[in-house]
Amino acid sequence: MQISLTDKVALVTGASKGIGKAIAATLAGSGAAVMLVSRKLDQLEAAAAEIRAEHPDAQVEVRAANVGDLDAARATVAATIERFGGLDVLVNNAATNPYFGATLGVDQPRYDKTFQVNLAGPLFWSQAAWDAALHERPGVIVNIASVGG
């Protein structure tokens, strides 16, 4: 079955590798314009190049941003809308796990980082997408979580 996302715009966080890159490539291959977001610009550019090579007609852009930075959420959503004319799909895929060990052994800075990126991030990126685009023209928000979530 072929799904067409022609004339749709997607923003994917954590899109420079792994699941996020695969989601972005699938969306681009289905015709959506896609904004790839991650912290490292060089990895984003490499991912975008791979997607463009696989899907030569794809509209793919990149923007470096930390999902834990709530100002970056609003700025990235605005940049996506400015570049592509709207936003229909937000995929909250980015996550972090700076601590490996027993829960009772975590220190405050690593707990705060995990909370900021894995919980506050998706909430406030969703809020930014809603405020800027989705309340006027409904779309889709997909939140990716791990079994640890």
DSSP file with accessible surface (Angstrom, degrees, kcal/mol):
  #  RESIDUE AA STRUCTURE BP1 BP2  ACC     N-H-->O    O-->H-N    N-H-->O    O-->H-N    TCO  KAPPA ALPHA  PHI   PSI    X-CA   Y-CA   Z-CA
    1    1 A M              0   0  216      0, 0.0     2,-0.5     0, 0.0     0, 0.0   0.000 360.0 360.0 360.0 132.8    0.0    0.0    0.0
    2    2 A Q        -     0   0  152      2,-0.0     2,-0.5    28,-0.0    28,-0.0  -0.858 360.0-160.2-101.2 126.6    1.3    3.4   -1.0
    3    3 A I        -     0   0   95     -2,-0.5     2,-0.5     2,-0.0     0, 0.0  -0.925   8.0-149.9-107.0 128.4    0.6    6.3    1.4
    4    4 A S        +     0   0   81     -2,-0.5    27,-0.2     1,-0.1    26,-0.1  -0.864  22.9 172.3-102.0 126.1    0.9    9.8   -0.1
    5    5 A L    >   +     0   0   40     25,-4.1     3,-2.1    -2,-0.5    28,-0.2  -0.011  26.7 153.4-113.9  25.3    1.9   12.7    2.1
    6    6 A T  T 3   +     0   0   80     24,-0.3    26,-0.2     1,-0.3     3,-0.1  -0.279  69.7  17.4 -55.8 137.6    2.2   15.1   -0.8
    7    7 A D  T 3  S+     0   0  148     24,-0.6     2,-0.3     1,-0.3    -1,-0.3   0.587 102.1 118.2  71.0  12.9    1.6   18.7    0.4
    8    8 A K    <   -     0   0   92     -3,-2.1    25,-2.6    23,-0.2     2,-0.4  -0.804  52.6-148.0-105.7 153.5    2.2   17.7    4.0
    9    9 A V  E     -a   33   0A   8     -2,-0.3    79,-2.8    23,-0.2    80,-2.1  -0.980  14.1-171.8-124.2 132.0    5.0   19.1    6.2
   10   10 A A  E     -ab  34  89A   1     23,-3.1    25,-2.7    -2,-0.4     2,-0.4  -0.932  13.5-160.0-125.0 147.5    6.7   17.1    9.0
   11   11 A L  E     -ab  35  90A   0     78,-2.4    80,-2.9    -2,-0.4     2,-0.5  -0.998  13.8-169.9-123.1 126.0    9.2   18.0   11.7
   12   12 A V  E >   -ab  36  91A   0     23,-2.5    25,-2.4    -2,-0.4     3,-0.5  -0.972   7.4-154.2-123.2 119.8   11.2   15.1   13.2
   13   13 A T  E 3  S+a   37   0A   1     78,-2.6    25,-0.2    -2,-0.5    80,-0.2  -0.576  82.5  26.9 -87.1 155.3   13.4   15.5   16.3
   14   14 A G  T >  S+     0   0   14     23,-0.8     3,-0.5    -2,-0.2     6,-0.4   0.879  82.4 144.8  63.2  37.2   16.3   13.2   16.8
   15   15 A A  T <   +     0   0    0     22,-2.5    23,-0.2    -3,-0.5    -1,-0.1   0.369  38.9  85.1 -94.7   5.8   16.4   12.8   13.1
   16   16 A S  T 3  S-     0   0    9     21,-0.3     2,-0.3     1,-0.1    -1,-0.2   0.695 102.0  -3.0 -84.1 -15.1   20.1   12.5   12.5
   17   17 A K  S X> S+     0   0  134     -3,-0.5     4,-1.3    30,-0.0     3,-0.7  -0.964 104.5  10.1-160.3 172.1   20.3    8.7   13.1
   18   18 A G  H 3> S-     0   0   54     -2,-0.3     4,-2.2     1,-0.2     5,-0.2  -0.101 118.6  -5.7  58.3-138.9   18.4    5.6   14.1
   19   19 A I  H 3> S+     0   0  110      1,-0.2     4,-2.7     2,-0.2    -1,-0.2   0.887 134.2  54.7 -60.0 -41.9   14.7    5.6   14.3
   20   20 A G  H <> S+     0   0    0     -3,-0.7     4,-2.6    -6,-0.4    -5,-0.2   0.916 109.1  46.8 -61.3 -43.6   14.4    9.3   13.7
   21   21 A K  H  X S+     0   0   50     -4,-1.3     4,-2.6    -7,-0.3    -1,-0.2   0.913 112.5  50.5 -65.5 -39.5   16.3    9.2   10.5
   22   22 A A  H  X S+     0   0   55     -4,-2.2     4,-2.2     2,-0.2    -2,-0.2   0.907 111.5  48.0 -65.1 -40.1   14.3    6.2    9.3
   23   23 A I  H  X S+     0   0   41     -4,-2.7     4,-2.7     2,-0.2    -2,-0.2   0.941 112.4  48.9 -64.0 -46.9   11.0    8.0   10.1
   24   24 A A  H  X S+     0   0    0     -4,-2.6     4,-2.7     1,-0.2    -2,-0.2   0.915 111.7  49.4 -60.0 -42.2   12.2   11.2    8.3
   25   25 A A  H  X S+     0   0   11     -4,-2.6     4,-2.8     2,-0.2    -1,-0.2   0.907 111.4  49.0 -65.1 -39.9   13.2    9.1    5.3
   26   26 A T  H  X S+     0   0   93     -4,-2.2     4,-1.2     2,-0.2    -2,-0.2   0.920 112.1  47.9 -66.3 -43.3    9.9    7.3    5.2
   27   27 A L  H  <>S+     0   0   24     -4,-2.7     5,-2.2     2,-0.2     3,-0.5   0.938 114.0  47.0 -61.8 -45.5    8.0   10.6    5.4
   28   28 A A  H ><5S+     0   0    5     -4,-2.7     3,-1.7     1,-0.2    -2,-0.2   0.906 110.0  53.4 -63.0 -40.9   10.1   12.2    2.7
   29   29 A G  H 3<5S+     0   0   31     -4,-2.8    -1,-0.2     1,-0.3    -2,-0.2   0.738 105.3  55.2 -66.1 -21.6    9.7    9.1    0.5
   30   30 A S  T 3<5S-     0   0   24     -4,-1.2   -25,-4.1    -3,-0.5   -24,-0.3   0.351 128.4 -96.2 -92.3   3.6    5.9    9.5    0.9
   31   31 A G  T < 5S+     0   0   33     -3,-1.7   -24,-0.6     1,-0.3   -23,-0.2   0.372  77.8 136.2 103.8  -4.0    6.0   13.0   -0.4
   32   32 A A      < -     0   0    3     -5,-2.2    27,-0.4   -26,-0.2     2,-0.4  -0.469  56.9-122.1 -75.7 148.2    6.2   15.1    2.8
   33   33 A A  E     -a    9   0A   5    -25,-2.6   -23,-3.1   -28,-0.2     2,-0.4  -0.766  39.1-156.3 -81.0 134.9    8.5   18.1    3.1
   34   34 A V  E     -ac  10  60A   0     25,-2.9    27,-2.4    -2,-0.4     2,-0.6  -0.968  22.0-158.0-130.1 130.9   10.6   17.2    6.2
   35   35 A M  E     -ac  11  61A   9    -25,-2.7   -23,-2.5    -2,-0.4     2,-0.5  -0.919  19.8-152.1-100.0 117.8   12.6   19.3    8.7
   36   36 A L  E     -ac  12  62A   0     25,-3.1    27,-2.1    -2,-0.6     2,-0.4  -0.805  14.4-169.5 -91.5 131.5   15.2   17.2   10.4
   37   37 A V  E     +ac  13  63A   0    -25,-2.4   -22,-2.5    -2,-0.5   -23,-0.8  -0.976  22.5 128.3-127.9 134.9   16.2   18.3   13.9
   38   38 A S  E     - c   0  64A  18     25,-1.0    27,-2.1    -2,-0.4     6,-0.0  -0.941  60.9-102.5-165.8 173.9   19.0   17.2   16.1
   39   39 A R  S    S+     0   0  151     -2,-0.3     2,-0.7    25,-0.3    27,-0.1   0.832 100.3  67.2 -76.7 -31.2   21.8   18.8   18.1
   40   40 A K     >  -     0   0   91      1,-0.2     4,-2.0    25,-0.1     3,-0.2  -0.809  61.0-164.6-105.1 111.2   24.7   18.1   15.7
   41   41 A L  H  > S+     0   0   80     -2,-0.7     4,-2.8     1,-0.2     5,-0.2   0.871  88.6  55.7 -60.4 -41.0   24.6   19.9   12.4
   42   42 A D  H  > S+     0   0  109      1,-0.2     4,-1.9     2,-0.2    -1,-0.2   0.912 109.7  46.3 -62.3 -39.1   27.2   17.7   10.7
   43   43 A Q  H  > S+     0   0   63     -3,-0.2     4,-2.3     2,-0.2    -1,-0.2   0.877 112.1  51.7 -70.4 -35.5   25.2   14.5   11.5
   44   44 A L  H  X S+     0   0    0     -4,-2.0     4,-2.9     2,-0.2    -2,-0.2   0.925 109.0  49.7 -63.9 -45.7   22.0   16.2   10.3
   45   45 A E  H  X S+     0   0  104     -4,-2.8     4,-2.3     1,-0.2    -2,-0.2   0.894 111.1  49.7 -62.6 -38.5   23.6   17.2    7.0
   46   46 A A  H  X S+     0   0   52     -4,-1.9     4,-2.1    -5,-0.2    -1,-0.2   0.924 111.8  48.2 -65.1 -42.5   24.8   13.7    6.5
   47   47 A A  H  X S+     0   0    1     -4,-2.3     4,-2.4     1,-0.2    -2,-0.2   0.923 111.5  50.0 -63.7 -43.6   21.3   12.2    7.2
   48   48 A A  H  X S+     0   0    0     -4,-2.9     4,-2.8     1,-0.2     5,-0.2   0.902 108.7  52.5 -62.1 -40.7   19.7   14.7    4.8
   49   49 A A  H  X S+     0   0   55     -4,-2.3     4,-2.2     1,-0.2    -1,-0.2   0.908 109.6  49.1 -62.3 -41.0   22.2   13.8    2.1
   50   50 A E  H  X S+     0   0  103     -4,-2.1     4,-2.0     2,-0.2    -2,-0.2   0.918 112.3  47.9 -63.2 -43.8   21.3   10.1    2.5
   51   51 A I  H  X S+     0   0    2     -4,-2.4     4,-2.6     1,-0.2    -2,-0.2   0.927 112.1  49.1 -64.9 -43.2   17.6   10.9    2.4
   52   52 A R  H  < S+     0   0   97     -4,-2.8    -1,-0.2     1,-0.2     6,-0.2   0.870 109.8  52.1 -64.4 -36.1   18.0   13.0   -0.7
   53   53 A A  H  < S+     0   0   80     -4,-2.2    -1,-0.2    -5,-0.2    -2,-0.2   0.891 115.4  41.3 -65.9 -38.6   20.1   10.3   -2.4
   54   54 A E  H  < S+     0   0  129     -4,-2.0    -2,-0.2     1,-0.3    -1,-0.2   0.821 130.3  28.0 -76.4 -33.1   17.4    7.8   -1.7
   55   55 A H  S >< S-     0   0   45     -4,-2.6     3,-2.5    -5,-0.2    -1,-0.3  -0.747  70.3-176.1-131.6  82.2   14.5   10.2   -2.6
   56   56 A P  T 3  S+     0   0  105      0, 0.0    -1,-0.1     0, 0.0    -4,-0.1   0.740  83.8  50.5 -57.0 -25.8   15.9   12.7   -5.2
   57   57 A D  T 3  S+     0   0  159      2,-0.1    -5,-0.1   -28,-0.0     2,-0.0   0.454  85.0 124.2 -90.6   0.7   12.6   14.7   -5.3
   58   58 A A    <   -     0   0   20     -3,-2.5     2,-0.8    -6,-0.2   -25,-0.1  -0.304  58.2-140.1 -67.5 141.0   12.4   15.0   -1.5
   59   59 A Q        +     0   0   99    -27,-0.4   -25,-2.9   -31,-0.1     2,-0.4  -0.903  38.2 163.5 -97.3 104.9   12.2   18.4    0.2
   60   60 A V  E     +c   34   0A   3     -2,-0.8     2,-0.3   -27,-0.2   -25,-0.2  -0.994  12.0 173.7-130.8 129.4   14.4   18.0    3.2
   61   61 A E  E     -c   35   0A  63    -27,-2.4   -25,-3.1    -2,-0.4     2,-0.3  -0.880  17.1-141.3-127.2 163.8   15.9   20.7    5.4
   62   62 A V  E     -c   36   0A  36     -2,-0.3     2,-0.3   -27,-0.2   -25,-0.2  -0.921  14.4-179.2-127.8 152.8   17.9   20.6    8.6
   63   63 A R  E     -c   37   0A  92    -27,-2.1   -25,-1.0    -2,-0.3     2,-0.4  -0.912  23.2-136.1-151.3 121.5   18.0   22.6   11.8
   64   64 A A  E     +c   38   0A  49     -2,-0.3     2,-0.3   -27,-0.2   -25,-0.3  -0.639  42.8 145.9 -77.4 127.9   20.3   22.1   14.7
   65   65 A A        -     0   0   12    -27,-2.1     2,-0.6    -2,-0.4   -25,-0.1  -0.961  48.0-123.2-160.8 147.5   18.4   22.4   18.0
   66   66 A N    >   -     0   0   49     -2,-0.3     3,-2.2     1,-0.1     6,-0.2  -0.850  18.2-146.5 -93.9 122.2   18.5   20.9   21.5
   67   67 A V  T 3  S+     0   0    8     -2,-0.6    -1,-0.1     1,-0.3     6,-0.1   0.793  98.5  62.1 -61.9 -25.8   15.1   19.4   22.3
   68   68 A G  T 3  S+     0   0    1      1,-0.1     2,-0.9     4,-0.1    -1,-0.3   0.595  84.7  87.5 -75.5  -8.2   15.6   20.3   25.9
   69   69 A D    <>  -     0   0   74     -3,-2.2     4,-1.1     1,-0.2     3,-0.4  -0.807  62.4-166.5 -94.3 106.3   15.7   24.0   24.9
   70   70 A L  H  > S+     0   0   54     -2,-0.9     4,-1.4     1,-0.3    -1,-0.2   0.807  86.9  56.8 -69.8 -27.9   12.2   25.2   24.9
   71   71 A D  H  > S+     0   0  107      1,-0.2     4,-2.3     2,-0.2    -1,-0.3   0.872 102.6  57.2 -66.3 -34.5   13.0   28.4   23.0
   72   72 A A  H  > S+     0   0   13     -3,-0.4     4,-2.8    -6,-0.2     5,-0.3   0.828  99.6  60.1 -64.2 -31.6   14.4   26.2   20.3
   73   73 A A  H  X S+     0   0    0     -4,-1.1     4,-2.5     2,-0.2     5,-0.2   0.965 108.8  41.1 -60.0 -52.9   11.1   24.5   20.0
   74   74 A R  H  X S+     0   0  128     -4,-1.4     4,-2.4     1,-0.2    -2,-0.2   0.917 117.2  48.7 -62.9 -42.8    9.3   27.7   19.1
   75   75 A A  H  X S+     0   0   41     -4,-2.3     4,-2.4     2,-0.2    -1,-0.2   0.895 113.0  47.1 -66.0 -38.5   12.1   28.9   16.8
   76   76 A T  H  X S+     0   0    1     -4,-2.8     4,-2.3     2,-0.2    -2,-0.2   0.905 111.9  48.9 -72.4 -41.2   12.3   25.5   15.0
   77   77 A V  H  X S+     0   0    0     -4,-2.5     4,-2.5    -5,-0.3     5,-0.2   0.945 113.3  48.5 -60.9 -45.3    8.6   25.3   14.5
   78   78 A A  H  X S+     0   0   52     -4,-2.4     4,-2.7    -5,-0.2    -2,-0.2   0.913 111.1  49.9 -61.8 -41.7    8.5   28.8   13.2
   79   79 A A  H  X S+     0   0   20     -4,-2.4     4,-2.5     2,-0.2    -1,-0.2   0.879 110.1  51.2 -64.7 -37.7   11.5   28.1   10.8
   80   80 A T  H  X S+     0   0    0     -4,-2.3     4,-2.8     2,-0.2     6,-0.5   0.939 112.3  45.6 -64.6 -45.8    9.7   25.0    9.5
   81   81 A I  H  X S+     0   0   45     -4,-2.5     4,-2.3     1,-0.2    -2,-0.2   0.915 113.5  50.0 -65.3 -40.9    6.5   26.9    8.8
   82   82 A E  H  < S+     0   0  173     -4,-2.7    -1,-0.2    -5,-0.2    -2,-0.2   0.926 116.5  41.4 -63.2 -42.4    8.5   29.7    7.2
   83   83 A R  H  < S+     0   0  114     -4,-2.5    -2,-0.2    -5,-0.2    -1,-0.2   0.911 131.3  21.6 -72.6 -43.3   10.4   27.3    5.0
   84   84 A F  H  < S-     0   0   29     -4,-2.8    -3,-0.2     2,-0.2    -2,-0.2   0.481 101.4-114.6-110.6  -6.6    7.6   24.9    4.0
   85   85 A G  S  < S+     0   0   65     -4,-2.3     2,-0.3    -5,-0.3    -4,-0.2   0.579  81.8   3.2  87.8   7.6    4.4   27.0    4.5
   86   86 A G        -     0   0   10     -6,-0.5     2,-0.3    -5,-0.1    -2,-0.2  -0.982  65.6-112.7 170.9-174.3    2.9   25.0    7.3
   87   87 A L        +     0   0    2     -2,-0.3   -77,-0.2    50,-0.1    50,-0.1  -0.929  30.6 158.4-151.6 124.6    3.3   22.1    9.7
   88   88 A D        +     0   0    6    -79,-2.8    52,-2.8    -2,-0.3     2,-0.4   0.624  67.2  38.1-116.7 -27.1    1.1   18.9    9.7
   89   89 A V  E     -bd  10 140A  22    -80,-2.1   -78,-2.4    50,-0.2     2,-0.5  -0.995  54.1-173.6-136.4 127.9    3.2   16.3   11.5
   90   90 A L  E     -bd  11 141A   0     50,-2.5    52,-2.9    -2,-0.4     2,-0.6  -0.992   6.4-166.9-117.6 125.2    5.4   16.5   14.6
   91   91 A V  E     -bd  12 142A   5    -80,-2.9   -78,-2.6    -2,-0.5     2,-1.2  -0.943   6.3-159.9-112.8 108.6    7.5   13.5   15.6
   92   92 A N  E     + d   0 143A   4     50,-2.9    52,-2.6    -2,-0.6   -78,-0.1  -0.749  39.9 138.1 -85.9  93.2    8.9   13.8   19.1
   93   93 A N        +     0   0   24     -2,-1.2    -1,-0.2   -80,-0.2   -79,-0.2   0.668  28.6 106.4-111.5 -26.3   11.7   11.2   18.8
   94   94 A A        +     0   0   22     -3,-0.3     2,-0.3   -57,-0.1    50,-0.1  -0.252  41.6 156.2 -62.6 143.2   14.7   12.8   20.4
   95   95 A A        -     0   0   71     26,-0.1     2,-0.3    50,-0.0    19,-0.1  -0.972  24.4-150.1-157.4 167.0   15.7   11.4   23.8
   96   96 A T        -     0   0   44     -2,-0.3    22,-0.1    18,-0.2    21,-0.0  -0.969  11.7-172.9-141.6 158.0   18.6   11.1   26.2
   97   97 A N        +     0   0   87     -2,-0.3    13,-0.0     1,-0.0    -2,-0.0  -0.577  15.2 164.6-148.2  78.2   19.9    8.7   28.8
   98   98 A P        +     0   0   44      0, 0.0     2,-0.4     0, 0.0    13,-0.1   0.541  64.5  61.2 -77.3  -3.3   22.9   10.2   30.5
   99   99 A Y        -     0   0   40     11,-0.2     2,-0.5     2,-0.1     7,-0.1  -0.983  56.7-175.4-129.2 128.3   22.7    7.8   33.5
  100  100 A F        +     0   0  165     -2,-0.4     2,-0.3     2,-0.0    -3,-0.0  -0.977  51.1  57.5-119.1 116.6   23.0    4.0   33.4
  101  101 A G  S    S-     0   0   56     -2,-0.5     5,-0.1     5,-0.0    -2,-0.1  -0.951  91.0 -19.2 157.1-172.3   22.4    2.4   36.8
  102  102 A A    >   -     0   0   74     -2,-0.3     3,-2.2     1,-0.1     4,-0.4  -0.332  57.4-125.3 -63.3 138.5   20.0    2.0   39.7
  103  103 A T  G >  S+     0   0  121      1,-0.3     3,-1.5     2,-0.2    -1,-0.1   0.874 110.1  58.2 -53.9 -39.5   17.4    4.7   39.8
  104  104 A L  G 3  S+     0   0  175      1,-0.3    -1,-0.3     0, 0.0    -2,-0.1   0.601 100.8  59.1 -72.3  -4.4   18.3    5.5   43.4
  105  105 A G  G <  S+     0   0   45     -3,-2.2    -1,-0.3     2,-0.1    -2,-0.2   0.503  76.8 115.2 -99.5  -4.4   21.9    6.2   42.3
  106  106 A V    <   -     0   0   44     -3,-1.5     2,-0.2    -4,-0.4    -7,-0.0  -0.353  58.7-136.1 -69.4 142.5   21.2    9.0   39.8
  107  107 A D     >  -     0   0   64      1,-0.1     4,-2.2    -2,-0.0     5,-0.2  -0.580  24.8-104.8 -93.4 165.1   22.5   12.5   40.6
  108  108 A Q  H  > S+     0   0  123      1,-0.2     4,-3.0    -2,-0.2     5,-0.2   0.902 114.4  52.1 -58.6 -47.1   20.5   15.7   40.2
  109  109 A P  H  > S+     0   0   92      0, 0.0     4,-2.2     0, 0.0    -1,-0.2   0.916 113.3  43.8 -61.7 -40.3   22.1   17.0   37.0
  110  110 A R  H  > S+     0   0   97      2,-0.2     4,-2.2     1,-0.2    -2,-0.2   0.885 114.3  50.1 -73.6 -33.8   21.6   13.8   35.0
  111  111 A Y  H  X S+     0   0  116     -4,-2.2     4,-2.8     2,-0.2     5,-0.2   0.950 111.4  49.1 -62.9 -47.5   18.1   13.4   36.3
  112  112 A D  H  X S+     0   0   73     -4,-3.0     4,-2.8     1,-0.2    -2,-0.2   0.900 110.7  50.2 -59.9 -41.4   17.3   17.0   35.3
  113  113 A K  H  X S+     0   0   70     -4,-2.2     4,-2.4    -5,-0.2     5,-0.3   0.931 112.1  47.3 -62.8 -45.5   18.8   16.4   31.8
  114  114 A T  H  X S+     0   0   37     -4,-2.2     4,-2.7     1,-0.2     5,-0.4   0.937 115.0  45.7 -61.3 -46.1   16.7   13.3   31.3
  115  115 A F  H  X>S+     0   0   93     -4,-2.8     5,-2.4     1,-0.2     4,-1.8   0.925 112.6  51.3 -63.0 -44.6   13.5   15.0   32.5
  116  116 A Q  I  <>S+     0   0   83     -4,-2.8     5,-1.5    -5,-0.2    -2,-0.2   0.915 121.3  30.6 -61.5 -46.3   14.2   18.1   30.4
  117  117 A V  I  <5S+     0   0    9     -4,-2.4    -2,-0.2     3,-0.2    -1,-0.2   0.912 126.2  39.1 -81.8 -44.1   14.7   16.2   27.1
  118  118 A N  I  <5S+     0   0   62     -4,-2.7    -3,-0.2    -5,-0.3    -2,-0.2   0.734 132.6  14.3 -86.0 -23.5   12.5   13.2   27.6
  119  119 A L  I  X5S+     0   0  102     -4,-1.8     4,-1.6    -5,-0.4    -3,-0.2   0.748 130.5  38.6-116.3 -56.1    9.5   14.7   29.3
  120  120 A A  I  ><S+     0   0   16     -5,-2.4     4,-2.9     2,-0.2     5,-0.3   0.903 112.1  60.9 -65.3 -39.8    9.5   18.5   29.1
  121  121 A G  H  ><S+     0   0    0     -5,-1.5     4,-2.8    -6,-0.4     5,-0.3   0.962 106.7  41.0 -53.8 -60.6   10.8   18.4   25.5
  122  122 A P  H  > S+     0   0   24      0, 0.0     4,-2.1     0, 0.0    -1,-0.2   0.897 116.0  52.4 -59.0 -37.0    8.0   16.5   23.9
  123  123 A L  H  X S+     0   0  101     -4,-1.6     4,-2.2     1,-0.2    -2,-0.2   0.967 115.8  37.8 -62.7 -50.1    5.4   18.4   25.9
  124  124 A F  H  X S+     0   0   65     -4,-2.9     4,-2.3     2,-0.2    -1,-0.2   0.803 114.4  53.5 -79.7 -25.8    6.7   21.9   24.9
  125  125 A W  H  X S+     0   0    0     -4,-2.8     4,-2.3    -5,-0.3    -1,-0.2   0.904 111.4  48.7 -68.2 -38.4    7.6   21.0   21.3
  126  126 A S  H  X S+     0   0   20     -4,-2.1     4,-2.8    -5,-0.3    -2,-0.2   0.923 110.7  50.4 -64.3 -41.8    4.0   19.8   21.0
  127  127 A Q  H  X S+     0   0   87     -4,-2.2     4,-3.1     2,-0.2     5,-0.2   0.920 109.8  50.2 -61.6 -42.9    2.7   23.0   22.5
  128  128 A A  H  X S+     0   0    6     -4,-2.3     4,-2.2     1,-0.2     5,-0.2   0.912 112.4  47.2 -62.7 -42.1    4.8   25.0   20.1
  129  129 A A  H  X>S+     0   0    0     -4,-2.3     5,-2.3     2,-0.2     4,-2.2   0.916 114.0  48.0 -65.5 -42.1    3.4   23.0   17.1
  130  130 A W  I  <>S+     0   0  139     -4,-2.8     5,-1.9     3,-0.2     6,-0.3   0.949 113.6  46.4 -61.8 -50.5   -0.1   23.4   18.4
  131  131 A D  I  <5S+     0   0   96     -4,-3.1    -1,-0.2     1,-0.2    -2,-0.2   0.880 120.6  37.8 -61.8 -39.1    0.2   27.2   19.0
  132  132 A A  I  <5S-     0   0   48     -4,-2.2    -1,-0.2    -5,-0.2    -2,-0.2   0.753 139.0 -17.4 -87.9 -24.8    1.9   27.9   15.7
  133  133 A A  I >X5S+     0   0   13     -4,-2.2     4,-1.7    -5,-0.2     3,-1.0   0.589 114.3  67.3-147.4 -48.9    0.0   25.6   13.4
  134  134 A L  I 34<S+     0   0    5     -5,-2.3    -4,-0.2     1,-0.3    -3,-0.1   0.723  93.4  61.6 -74.2 -20.4   -2.0   22.6   14.6
  135  135 A H  T 34<S+     0   0   86     -5,-1.9    -1,-0.3    -6,-0.3    -4,-0.1   0.799 111.8  41.0 -73.4 -23.9   -4.8   24.5   16.3
  136  136 A E  T <4 S+     0   0  150     -3,-1.0    -2,-0.2     1,-0.3    -1,-0.2   0.828 133.6  17.5 -87.1 -37.8   -5.8   26.1   13.0
  137  137 A R  S  < S-     0   0  124     -4,-1.7    -1,-0.3   -50,-0.1   -50,-0.1  -0.869  91.2-126.7-138.3 100.0   -5.4   23.0   10.8
  138  138 A P        +     0   0  111      0, 0.0     2,-0.2     0, 0.0    -3,-0.1  -0.078  39.9 156.9 -53.0 145.5   -5.3   19.7   12.7
  139  139 A G        -     0   0   36     -5,-0.1     2,-0.4   -49,-0.0   -50,-0.2  -0.484  38.7 -73.8-141.0-146.6   -2.4   17.4   12.1
  140  140 A V  E     -d   89   0A  78    -52,-2.8   -50,-2.5    -2,-0.2     2,-0.5  -0.982  24.3-166.2-132.4 136.5   -0.6   14.6   13.9
  141  141 A I  E     -d   90   0A  63     -2,-0.4     2,-0.5   -52,-0.2   -50,-0.2  -0.993  10.2-168.0-119.7 126.0    1.8   14.5   16.8
  142  142 A V  E     -d   91   0A  57    -52,-2.9   -50,-2.9    -2,-0.5     2,-0.6  -0.965   3.0-162.2-115.1 123.3    3.7   11.2   17.3
  143  143 A N  E     -d   92   0A  98     -2,-0.5     2,-0.4   -52,-0.2   -50,-0.2  -0.938   4.7-157.1-107.6 122.3    5.6   10.7   20.6
  144  144 A I        +     0   0   65    -52,-2.6     2,-0.3    -2,-0.6    -2,-0.0  -0.814  19.3 171.9 -96.7 133.3    8.3    8.0   20.7
  145  145 A A        -     0   0   86     -2,-0.4     2,-0.2   -50,-0.0   -50,-0.0  -0.958  25.2-125.7-138.9 158.2    9.2    6.6   24.1
  146  146 A S    >   -     0   0   86     -2,-0.3     3,-1.8     1,-0.1     0, 0.0  -0.488  36.2-101.2 -95.2 172.9   11.3    3.7   25.4
  147  147 A V  T 3  S+     0   0  159      1,-0.3    -1,-0.1     2,-0.2    -2,-0.0   0.840 124.4  61.3 -63.4 -26.6   10.3    0.9   27.7
  148  148 A G  T 3         0   0   73      1,-0.2    -1,-0.3     0, 0.0    -3,-0.0   0.670 360.0 360.0 -71.6 -16.0   12.0    3.0   30.4
  149  149 A G    <         0   0   94     -3,-1.8    -1,-0.2   -30,-0.0    -2,-0.2   0.671 360.0 360.0 -74.4 360.0    9.6    5.8   29.8
